[in-house]
Amino acid sequence: MAQTERVRAVLFFALTCPHCHDVIQNHLPDLFRTHGGVPETQLAWGATEDSIAVYYVANEQIELLLVDVASPAGNDLYTASAEAFSIPPDRQGVPRLIIGNTVLVGSLEIPTHLPGVVEQGVSAGGIDWPDIPGLNSVVANFAAESQRLAEAGVEEPPAEDPSAEDPDLEEPAEEERAPEAEGADDPEPTQPASVGAEQGAVTAQPEPAEPEPEVQPATTSPAGFDTGVAAAESEVGVTSGVEPADVERPRPAVFESLPERRASPMENFRNDPVGNGMSVVVLIGMLLCVAAVVGYPKLRTGRQTLTPIVLFLAVLGLGVAGYLAYIEMTRSLAVCGPVGDCNTVQQSVYARLFGLIPVGVLGLLGYVVIVAAWWASRLADPQTADVAKVAVLLMSFMGTLFSIYLTFLEPFVIGATCAWCLTSSIVITVLMVLSLSPAAHAWARLRGSDYAH
């Protein structure tokens, strides 16, 4: 059954967001191919790559606006959408897709649920644009521009032959005819000339064209952004006249060619100043603890046994690391607190060592070894007990160094903080400090082989 209405949605993204590019490049093309095919219309707000605020992509069944939240106009729509749909703080972020009354956030949630929502919308005869203040004017501009380009491409008449008006006029050569047909002496300019004026091209009209509004939709180049009047004229056939029906025009590839930009460390930090500030505090604390363990001898002259607090902390770390391992292996959404964005961290490329081993699994194995070593330090023979004490220090020291690396990535590279990760970082650091003195005494005995047989 032919659809009279389309499914309409808005996707908020950022050029510096790898999760956004994952959704746009790896999932949206398949969605369009499944419902209506390759987008037939692709437009953009802006004249250069750096000034684009909104992309408009549509085929027979889907209309989609891609809004860059880094632009002033895009940020206004992003803020308005959060207020209109009462989006809670723990779901603030991009990619954010709004379709009807449904809000999907993240590179896991959008690919998982969007195809089903679109399928239901297509079956129901369409889904209207979400009710976001200011969106109607954006949609109206794109709709008007799309209609104007369609009419220009269909109704554009062929260039008139001046020799038809005067039979005595010698027929000009082929290369002479085209410039004469476009001359200023023609009392009735052809439609392509008027279209060129609307696009901002210089024409021979007696009255100057009205200046364009500050923001106007412009057709896009194959790279996904407008490169000037030439690209716009090529889209409507101005420079080449009427195109033959069997000539296929090159289509822009917005999904595949959106420019990507790496955010600076301070830009990443400003994504969540509160959560990332916590990461920085924990990072500084871990660095100070490592410096004290390495360079403060008095820390090695305390207790000679691993206290029950070590076991308690190791079990706590085991639970945290086990939960993170489950999230990373099943790609589920983590339960996050009011501060930070655990899911952004867990969905980043840094959540897997070498792209293969989930970091949570490494932490889980480390805490298992520490728990086992604690029991061995209490129940085994003296020599084995000392080896176990040294093992606890080595495991916690290496874990602290690795946690320093991961904690640095959160505020300055990923731009988000995971409260679960910070908890594990604090736990492993305290374990390192508490195990230093028992391990130092044990190491002295191991070196001296001072054991009774």
C-alpha positions as CSV (number, residue, x, y, z in Angstrom):
1,M,0.0,0.0,0.0
2,A,1.4,3.4,-1.0
3,Q,2.3,5.6,1.9
4,T,0.9,9.1,1.9
5,E,2.9,10.2,5.0
6,R,6.5,9.7,6.0
7,V,8.2,8.8,9.3
8,R,9.9,11.9,10.5
9,A,12.7,12.1,13.1
10,V,15.4,14.5,14.4
11,L,18.9,13.3,15.3
12,F,21.2,15.6,17.4
13,F,24.9,14.9,16.9
14,A,28.3,16.5,17.2
15,L,31.2,16.3,14.8
16,T,33.5,15.3,17.7
17,C,31.3,12.5,18.9
18,P,32.5,9.0,17.7
19,H,29.2,7.4,18.9
20,C,27.3,9.8,16.7
21,H,29.3,8.9,13.6
22,D,28.8,5.2,14.4
23,V,25.0,5.7,14.3
24,I,25.1,7.9,11.2
25,Q,27.5,5.9,9.1
26,N,26.9,2.3,10.2
27,H,23.1,2.2,11.0
28,L,21.2,5.0,9.3
29,P,22.1,3.9,5.7
30,D,20.7,0.4,6.3
31,L,17.5,2.0,7.8
32,F,16.9,4.1,4.7
33,R,17.7,1.2,2.4
34,T,15.1,-0.9,4.2
35,H,12.5,1.8,4.1
36,G,12.3,3.7,0.9
37,G,15.8,3.3,-0.5
38,V,18.7,5.7,-1.0
39,P,17.7,9.3,0.1
40,E,16.4,11.3,-2.9
41,T,16.7,14.7,-1.2
42,Q,19.7,15.9,0.7
43,L,20.0,19.5,1.7
44,A,21.9,21.5,4.3
45,W,21.8,24.8,6.1
46,G,25.0,26.6,5.5
47,A,27.4,27.6,2.7
48,T,30.6,25.9,4.0
49,E,31.5,22.8,5.9
50,D,32.2,24.8,9.1
51,S,28.8,26.6,9.1
52,I,26.3,23.8,8.6
53,A,23.8,23.5,11.4
54,V,21.2,21.1,10.0
55,Y,21.2,18.4,7.3
56,Y,17.9,17.3,5.7
57,V,17.7,13.7,4.3
58,A,14.6,12.2,2.8
59,N,13.3,9.4,0.7
60,E,9.7,8.1,0.0
61,Q,9.2,6.8,3.6
62,I,11.6,8.7,5.9
63,E,12.5,12.3,6.6
64,L,15.4,13.0,8.9
65,L,17.0,16.1,10.2
66,L,20.6,15.8,11.5
67,V,21.2,18.7,13.8
68,D,24.8,19.7,14.8
69,V,24.6,20.7,18.4
70,A,27.9,22.6,18.2
71,S,26.3,25.3,16.0
72,P,24.3,28.0,17.7
73,A,21.1,27.2,15.8
74,G,21.6,23.4,16.5
75,N,22.3,24.0,20.1
76,D,19.1,26.0,20.5
77,L,17.1,23.1,19.1
78,Y,19.0,20.7,21.3
79,T,18.2,22.7,24.4
80,A,14.6,23.1,23.3
81,S,14.2,19.4,22.8
82,A,15.5,18.6,26.3
83,E,12.9,21.0,27.8
84,A,10.0,19.9,25.6
85,F,10.5,16.2,26.4
86,S,11.7,16.6,30.0
87,I,14.8,14.7,29.3
88,P,16.6,13.9,32.7
89,P,20.2,14.9,33.3
90,D,21.5,11.3,33.1
91,R,20.2,11.2,29.5
92,Q,21.7,14.4,28.4
93,G,24.1,13.9,25.5
94,V,24.5,12.9,21.9
95,P,23.6,11.1,19.8
96,R,20.0,11.9,20.7
97,L,17.2,10.9,18.3
98,I,13.6,12.0,18.8
99,I,10.9,10.3,16.7
100,G,7.3,11.1,17.6
101,N,7.2,11.0,21.4
102,T,10.1,8.6,21.7
103,V,13.5,9.7,22.8
104,L,16.5,7.4,22.1
105,V,20.0,8.2,23.4
106,G,23.3,6.6,22.6
107,S,24.9,4.3,20.0
108,L,23.3,1.2,21.6
109,E,19.8,2.4,22.3
110,I,19.3,4.1,18.8
111,P,20.3,1.1,16.7
112,T,18.4,-1.3,19.0
113,H,15.0,0.5,19.1
114,L,14.9,2.8,16.1
115,P,14.2,0.1,13.3
116,G,11.1,-1.1,15.2
117,V,9.8,2.4,15.8
118,V,10.2,3.2,12.1
119,E,8.6,-0.1,11.1
120,Q,5.5,0.7,13.3
121,G,5.4,4.2,11.9
122,V,5.5,3.1,8.3
123,S,2.7,0.6,8.9
124,A,0.6,3.3,10.7
125,G,0.9,5.7,7.8
126,G,3.7,7.9,9.1
127,I,4.9,9.8,12.2
128,D,4.9,13.6,12.3
129,W,7.8,15.7,13.3
130,P,8.4,15.8,17.1
131,D,7.0,18.9,18.9
132,I,10.2,20.8,19.4
133,P,10.0,24.6,19.7
134,G,11.6,26.2,16.6
135,L,11.6,23.1,14.6
136,N,8.6,24.1,12.4
137,S,10.5,27.0,10.8
138,V,13.5,24.7,10.0
139,V,11.2,22.1,8.4
140,A,9.3,24.8,6.4
141,N,12.5,26.2,4.9
142,F,13.7,22.8,3.8
143,A,10.3,21.9,2.4
144,A,10.2,25.1,0.4
145,E,13.7,24.6,-0.9
146,S,13.1,21.0,-1.8
147,Q,9.9,21.9,-3.7
148,R,11.6,24.8,-5.5
149,L,14.5,22.6,-6.7
150,A,12.1,19.9,-7.8
151,E,10.0,22.4,-9.8
152,A,13.2,24.0,-11.4
153,G,14.4,20.6,-12.5
154,V,11.1,19.5,-14.0
155,E,9.8,22.6,-15.6
156,E,13.0,24.1,-16.9
157,P,12.4,24.9,-20.7
158,P,15.1,24.3,-23.4
159,A,17.1,27.3,-24.5
160,E,15.4,29.2,-27.4
161,D,17.0,29.3,-30.8
162,P,17.3,33.0,-32.0
163,S,17.4,31.9,-35.6
164,A,13.8,30.8,-35.4
165,E,12.6,34.4,-35.0
166,D,14.5,35.7,-38.1
167,P,14.7,33.2,-41.0
168,D,17.2,35.5,-42.8
169,L,19.6,35.4,-39.9
170,E,22.5,33.1,-40.7
171,E,22.6,30.2,-38.4
172,P,25.5,30.7,-36.0
173,A,28.1,28.1,-35.3
174,E,27.4,25.6,-32.4
175,E,29.9,27.3,-30.1
176,E,28.4,30.8,-30.8
177,R,24.7,29.9,-30.1
178,A,24.9,29.2,-26.4
179,P,26.3,32.6,-25.3
180,E,23.9,34.5,-27.6
181,A,20.9,32.7,-26.1
182,E,21.9,33.8,-22.7
183,G,22.7,37.4,-23.6
184,A,21.1,40.4,-21.9
185,D,19.3,41.4,-25.1
186,D,16.7,38.7,-24.6
187,P,13.6,40.5,-23.4
188,E,12.2,37.5,-21.5
189,P,14.9,35.7,-19.5
190,T,14.5,32.0,-19.3
191,Q,13.7,30.1,-16.1
192,P,17.3,29.0,-15.5
193,A,18.3,32.6,-15.2
194,S,15.7,33.3,-12.5
195,V,16.7,30.1,-10.6
196,G,20.2,31.3,-10.7
197,A,19.2,34.6,-9.1
198,E,17.4,32.8,-6.3
199,Q,20.7,30.8,-5.6
200,G,22.7,34.0,-5.5
201,A,24.3,33.8,-8.9
202,V,25.1,37.0,-10.8
203,T,22.6,37.6,-13.6
204,A,21.7,40.4,-16.1
205,Q,18.5,41.4,-14.4
206,P,17.8,45.1,-14.4
207,E,16.7,45.0,-10.7
208,P,19.3,43.6,-8.2
209,A,18.2,40.4,-6.5
210,E,17.0,40.7,-2.9
211,P,19.7,39.7,-0.4
212,E,19.3,36.2,1.0
213,P,18.2,35.7,4.6
214,E,21.0,35.0,7.0
215,V,20.3,31.3,7.1
216,Q,19.0,29.6,3.9
217,P,18.9,26.0,2.9
218,A,21.5,25.2,0.3
219,T,22.1,22.1,-1.8
220,T,25.0,19.9,-0.8
221,S,28.1,18.7,-2.5
222,P,29.1,15.1,-2.6
223,A,31.0,15.7,0.7
224,G,27.8,16.6,2.4
225,F,28.2,20.4,2.5
226,D,27.6,23.3,0.1
227,T,30.7,24.5,-1.8
228,G,29.1,27.6,-3.3
229,V,26.8,28.6,-6.2
230,A,28.3,26.2,-8.7
231,A,27.2,23.2,-6.6
232,A,23.8,24.6,-6.1
233,E,23.4,25.4,-9.9
234,S,24.5,21.9,-10.8
235,E,21.8,20.4,-8.6
236,V,19.0,22.3,-10.5
237,G,20.6,22.1,-14.0
238,V,21.5,25.7,-14.4
239,T,25.0,25.2,-15.8
240,S,24.2,22.4,-18.1
241,G,20.7,23.2,-19.3
242,V,18.1,20.4,-19.5
243,E,19.7,17.1,-18.6
244,P,18.7,14.0,-20.6
245,A,16.4,11.6,-18.8
246,D,19.0,8.8,-18.9
247,V,21.7,10.8,-17.2
248,E,21.9,10.1,-13.5
249,R,23.0,13.1,-11.3
250,P,25.6,12.4,-8.7
251,R,23.9,12.2,-5.3
252,P,25.4,13.7,-2.1
253,A,26.4,11.2,0.6
254,V,25.6,12.9,3.8
255,F,25.8,9.7,5.9
256,E,29.2,8.6,4.6
257,S,30.9,12.0,4.3
258,L,30.0,14.0,7.4
259,P,33.2,15.7,8.5
260,E,34.7,14.4,11.8
261,R,36.7,16.5,14.2
262,R,38.8,15.5,17.2
263,A,37.8,17.5,20.3
264,S,40.5,19.2,22.3
265,P,41.1,18.0,25.9
266,M,39.4,21.1,27.3
267,E,36.4,20.6,25.0
268,N,36.1,17.1,26.3
269,F,36.4,18.2,29.9
270,R,33.6,20.9,29.4
271,N,31.2,18.2,28.3
272,D,30.6,17.4,32.0
273,P,32.6,19.7,34.3
274,V,31.2,18.2,37.5
275,G,31.8,14.5,36.6
276,N,35.1,15.2,34.8
277,G,36.2,17.3,37.8
278,M,35.7,14.3,40.0
279,S,37.9,12.3,37.7
280,V,40.6,14.9,37.9
281,V,40.5,14.8,41.7
282,V,40.7,11.0,41.8
283,L,43.5,11.1,39.2
284,I,45.6,13.5,41.3
285,G,45.0,11.4,44.4
286,M,46.2,8.3,42.6
287,L,49.3,10.0,41.4
288,L,50.1,11.2,44.9
289,C,49.7,7.7,46.3
290,V,52.0,6.2,43.7
291,A,54.6,8.8,44.5
292,A,54.3,8.1,48.2
293,V,54.5,4.3,47.7
294,V,57.6,4.7,45.6
295,G,59.4,7.4,47.5
296,Y,58.4,7.3,51.1
297,P,60.3,4.6,53.1
298,K,58.3,5.0,56.3
299,L,55.2,3.4,54.6
300,R,57.2,0.1,54.6
301,T,57.6,-0.1,58.4
302,G,54.1,-0.7,59.5
303,R,52.0,-3.8,59.8
304,Q,53.3,-7.2,58.6
305,T,49.9,-8.8,57.9
306,L,47.1,-8.1,55.4
307,T,44.2,-6.8,57.4
308,P,40.5,-7.8,56.9
309,I,40.0,-4.4,55.3
310,V,42.1,-5.6,52.4
311,L,39.7,-8.5,51.9
312,F,36.7,-6.3,52.2
313,L,38.0,-3.8,49.6
314,A,39.0,-6.6,47.2
315,V,35.5,-8.1,47.4
316,L,34.0,-4.7,46.8
317,G,36.3,-4.2,43.7
318,L,35.4,-7.7,42.6
319,G,31.7,-6.7,42.5
320,V,32.3,-3.4,40.7
321,A,34.6,-5.0,38.1
322,G,32.1,-7.9,37.6
323,Y,29.3,-5.5,36.9
324,L,31.5,-3.6,34.4
325,A,32.5,-6.8,32.7
326,Y,28.9,-7.8,32.3
327,I,28.0,-4.4,30.8
328,E,30.9,-4.5,28.4
329,M,30.4,-8.1,27.3
330,T,26.7,-7.9,26.8
331,R,26.7,-4.3,25.6
332,S,23.9,-3.5,28.0
333,L,23.2,0.0,29.5
334,A,24.8,0.6,32.8
335,V,22.9,2.0,35.8
336,C,24.5,5.4,36.3
337,G,24.2,7.8,39.2
338,P,23.4,11.5,39.0
339,V,27.0,12.4,38.1
340,G,28.9,11.3,35.1
341,D,27.9,9.2,32.1
342,C,28.9,5.6,32.5
343,N,27.5,4.4,29.2
344,T,29.5,6.8,27.1
345,V,32.6,5.5,28.8
346,Q,31.6,1.8,28.5
347,Q,30.7,2.3,24.8
348,S,34.0,4.0,23.9
349,V,36.8,2.2,22.1
350,Y,38.8,2.4,25.4
351,A,36.5,0.0,27.1
352,R,38.4,-2.9,25.4
353,L,42.1,-3.4,25.6
354,F,43.5,-3.7,22.1
355,G,39.9,-3.6,20.9
356,L,39.4,-7.2,22.1
357,I,39.5,-7.7,25.9
358,P,36.9,-5.8,28.0
359,V,38.7,-3.7,30.6
360,G,36.1,-4.9,33.2
361,V,37.3,-8.5,32.6
362,L,40.9,-7.5,33.4
363,G,39.8,-5.9,36.6
364,L,37.7,-8.9,37.5
365,L,40.6,-11.2,37.1
366,G,42.9,-8.9,39.1
367,Y,40.5,-8.8,42.1
368,V,40.1,-12.5,42.0
369,V,43.9,-12.9,42.3
370,I,44.0,-10.4,45.2
371,V,41.2,-12.2,47.1
372,A,42.9,-15.6,46.6
373,A,46.3,-14.1,47.7
374,W,44.7,-12.7,50.8
375,W,43.4,-16.1,51.9
376,A,46.8,-17.6,51.1
377,S,48.6,-15.1,53.3
378,R,46.4,-16.3,56.2
379,L,46.3,-20.0,55.6
380,A,49.4,-21.1,53.8
381,D,52.9,-21.8,55.1
382,P,55.0,-18.8,56.0
383,Q,57.0,-18.7,52.7
384,T,53.8,-19.0,50.5
385,A,52.1,-16.4,52.7
386,D,54.9,-14.0,52.0
387,V,54.8,-14.7,48.3
388,A,51.0,-14.0,48.5
389,K,51.6,-10.6,50.3
390,V,54.0,-9.5,47.6
391,A,51.5,-10.7,44.9
392,V,48.8,-8.4,46.4
393,L,51.1,-5.4,46.2
394,L,52.2,-6.2,42.7
395,M,48.6,-6.7,41.5
396,S,47.3,-3.6,43.2
397,F,50.3,-1.5,42.0
398,M,49.9,-2.5,38.3
399,G,46.1,-2.0,38.7
400,T,46.6,1.5,40.0
401,L,48.9,2.4,37.1
402,F,46.4,1.1,34.6
403,S,43.6,3.0,36.5
404,I,45.6,6.2,36.2
405,Y,45.7,5.8,32.5
406,L,41.9,5.0,32.3
407,T,41.0,7.9,34.6
408,F,43.0,10.3,32.5
409,L,41.1,9.2,29.4
410,E,37.7,9.9,30.9
411,P,37.8,13.7,31.3
412,F,40.3,14.6,28.6
413,V,39.8,12.1,25.8
414,I,36.4,10.5,26.2
415,G,34.7,13.5,27.7
416,A,32.7,11.6,30.2
417,T,33.2,10.0,33.6
418,C,32.1,6.6,34.9
419,A,31.3,6.5,38.6
420,W,31.8,2.7,38.6
421,C,35.3,3.1,37.1
422,L,36.2,5.8,39.7
423,T,35.1,3.5,42.5
424,S,37.3,0.7,41.2
425,S,40.2,3.2,40.8
426,I,39.9,4.3,44.4
427,V,39.6,0.7,45.7
428,I,42.7,-0.5,43.9
429,T,44.7,2.5,45.0
430,V,43.8,2.0,48.7
431,L,44.7,-1.7,48.3
432,M,48.1,-0.7,47.0
433,V,48.8,1.5,50.0
434,L,47.5,-1.0,52.6
435,S,49.5,-3.9,51.2
436,L,52.8,-2.0,50.9
437,S,54.1,-2.6,54.4
438,P,53.2,-6.3,54.7
439,A,54.7,-6.9,51.2
440,A,57.9,-5.0,52.2
441,H,58.4,-7.2,55.3
442,A,57.6,-10.3,53.3
443,W,60.0,-9.4,50.5
444,A,62.8,-8.9,53.1
445,R,62.2,-12.4,54.5
446,L,62.1,-13.9,51.0
447,R,65.4,-12.3,50.0
448,G,67.0,-13.6,53.2
449,S,65.4,-17.0,53.0
450,D,64.8,-16.7,56.8
451,Y,62.4,-19.6,57.2
452,A,62.4,-22.6,59.6
453,H,62.2,-26.0,58.0
